[in-house]
Amino acid sequence: MSTAPFPSPEALREALRPIEDPELDLSIVALGLVRDIDTYPETGRTHVRLTLTSPFCPLGPEIVKAVEDKCLEQEGVAHADVELVWEPPWDPRRDADEDVKALLGLWD
């Protein structure tokens, strides 16, 4: 068992913020692509549920790898599971933060 501090789900979400969707050049966190993060400090494991803007995204494997790598860079994280989820489908009107909605020209 590790004695290193383990990042919270919120800290991991912030660590993932610099990762951008290559097609939109916007943060995957701001886009709402990071659905959920579970942490298991006792085992040094994280589990990230991630979606993509489209199931046909050709750069999906690169985004998944970037998320995994960024999680593993965090102190105390020994293993990172990244699960692609498709339900509900990504919808920027629902999932993106307000700044991204404004950039995309989406208003309620």
C-alpha positions in Angstrom: 0.0 0.0 0.0 1.3 3.4 -1.0 1.7 6.3 1.4 1.9 8.9 -1.3 -1.0 11.3 -1.5 -3.6 10.2 -4.0 -5.3 12.7 -6.2 -9.1 13.3 -5.8 -11.4 12.9 -8.8 -11.5 16.8 -9.0 -7.7 17.0 -9.0 -7.5 14.4 -11.8 -10.2 16.3 -13.8 -8.0 19.4 -13.5 -4.9 17.5 -14.5 -6.8 16.3 -17.7 -7.9 19.9 -18.6 -4.9 20.6 -20.8 -5.7 17.6 -23.1 -7.5 18.9 -26.2 -9.8 17.3 -28.7 -7.6 17.5 -31.8 -10.4 18.4 -34.1 -11.9 21.2 -32.0 -8.7 22.4 -30.3 -10.7 22.6 -27.0 -10.1 21.0 -23.7 -11.7 17.5 -23.3 -12.8 18.6 -19.8 -14.4 21.9 -21.0 -16.1 20.0 -23.8 -17.6 17.6 -21.2 -16.0 14.5 -22.7 -14.7 13.4 -19.2 -17.9 11.8 -17.9 -16.8 10.5 -14.5 -13.7 9.7 -12.5 -13.4 7.1 -9.7 -10.3 6.7 -7.6 -9.1 3.8 -5.6 -6.3 5.1 -3.4 -5.8 1.7 -1.7 -4.8 0.1 -5.0 -3.4 3.2 -6.7 -6.0 2.9 -9.5 -8.1 5.4 -11.3 -11.1 4.7 -13.6 -12.1 7.4 -16.1 -15.2 7.2 -18.1 -14.7 9.2 -21.3 -16.8 9.9 -24.4 -15.8 11.4 -27.7 -17.5 13.9 -29.9 -18.3 11.0 -32.2 -17.9 7.2 -32.1 -16.1 7.5 -35.4 -13.5 10.0 -34.1 -10.3 8.8 -35.9 -8.1 10.2 -33.1 -10.0 8.4 -30.3 -7.1 6.1 -29.5 -4.7 9.1 -29.1 -7.1 10.9 -26.7 -7.6 7.7 -24.6 -3.8 7.3 -24.4 -3.3 10.9 -23.5 -5.9 10.6 -20.6 -4.2 7.4 -19.4 -0.7 8.9 -19.5 -1.8 12.1 -17.7 -3.4 10.0 -15.0 -0.3 8.0 -14.6 1.8 11.2 -14.2 -0.1 12.0 -11.0 1.6 11.1 -7.7 0.3 7.9 -6.3 -1.5 6.7 -9.4 -0.1 3.3 -10.5 -2.8 2.2 -12.9 -5.3 4.1 -15.0 -8.3 2.5 -16.7 -10.0 4.6 -19.4 -13.4 3.4 -20.5 -15.1 4.8 -23.6 -18.8 5.3 -23.0 -21.4 6.2 -25.6 -24.6 6.7 -23.5 -25.7 9.3 -23.4 -24.3 10.5 -26.7 -22.2 13.7 -26.4 -24.2 16.8 -26.9 -22.4 20.1 -26.5 -25.6 21.9 -25.5 -25.8 19.7 -22.4 -22.2 18.6 -21.8 -19.9 21.5 -22.7 -19.1 24.3 -20.2 -20.5 27.8 -20.8 -17.3 29.2 -22.4 -17.2 26.4 -24.9 -20.9 26.8 -25.7 -20.2 30.5 -26.4 -17.2 29.6 -28.6 -19.3 27.1 -30.6 -22.2 29.6 -30.9 -24.6 27.6 -28.8 -27.0 29.6 -26.6 -29.9 28.3 -24.6 
